[in-house]
Amino acid sequence: MSPVEGTPGTSVSLSIEYLVGWPRVEIGGKMMDWPQLKLLAANPDRREVPGEELVWIEDKILQFTIPDLPPGNYTVTIHDDKGPPGDTVYSVLETTAYVIFPPVWPYVFRSNQTQFDLRVLPVQ
C-alpha cells in the first residue's frame, strides 16, 4: 500500500487480491463508492483496461483519495460487495451462481471486507 499516511486529497493505492465484487471504502464515517474509486489491473500489461472490465479473479489496485478529515489515525475498511450498490437482485443472482460453481467457493465464502490503518496528517 502506498502511502500509509497523508493529508486530505492524497491519493492512496492499495494492492488487492481476489476482489470479487464492487468495492466501497469507509474511513472516518465517510463512505466512498464506485464513482469515487478507481480500479486498475495489477498486471502492467492490462493497466489501460477500464475497472468495470477487469476479470473478477484478477489482482487489482484500488485507488482512492483521502477525504477531508481532521488529523488523526483512522481504520480504513474496504467492503467487497457482491453486486452494484443498491441492486439486491443482482447480488442474490451473482451469489447463487457462485454457490452453484464449487471452484469459486474459496473466493465467495470469505470475509467481505478488509481493514488497514491510515494516518491523516494536517494540511500545511
PyMOL commands that set and color helices and strands:
alter all, ss='L'
color gray80, all
select helices_A, chain A and resi 34-36+44-46+51-53+88-100+102-108
alter helices_A, ss='H'
color red, helices_A
select strands_A, chain A and resi 5-6+11-16+22-27+30-32+38-41+60-65+72-81+113-120
alter strands_A, ss='S'
color yellow, strands_A
deselect
rebuild
show_as cartoon
